[in-house]
């Protein structure tokens, strides 16, 4: 089995995802340093205690996730679940890599690109072939949904592809037209999608005001699950790591109804 040095992998990931380009809510990259060489990685959406324990039980050298640790606004003290997670990682020399916005935004490996692939969304492209985006950091993608003419059709499509019932605000008969999407908890960015001319906005989560914004602008809203919409970027990134370095990479889905 091939191996890669932790340092080399960190550099490759940082470069591939252009991690330094983003102003994020957490540090991106190697968040907790473990052993110096890596031959086996567990990928997942979130570096939860359950994911760490699965990684250790399978003999992995690293976890690579979308939701890592050390979020802005969190208390920095090392107590409770945070102490437990750190003790687990450090006690097993497990490396923890986290990439948040850089993994949402990547034009091919990212969550938005991969959600489009999974749902059959057709991104709008500019003259250079880059996806047309809007909103903060260009995180919202714009395009269409061939084969789903109404909000109801799109709901069906999402239900089948993601295996969960999405939350819908709007009339199932309304036309989909221009679709905007941003994985995760991007309900707060819906207005940017409306301003960009979207008829439907797909994200992971909803908040109470989301309903009113959808109703008052006539925009269809779909909350398809934070976890459910963010399972695909990290898998694409894992496949790219495996192809690049010939190491073993396994995705572990720790179910999350939110
Ligand atoms: Zn997220």
Boltz pocket constraint, residues with backbone or C-beta under 6 A from the ligand:
constraints:
  - pocket:
      binder: B
      contacts: [[A, 66], [A, 67], [A, 183], [A, 184], [A, 185], [A, 226], [A, 230]]
      max_distance: 6.0
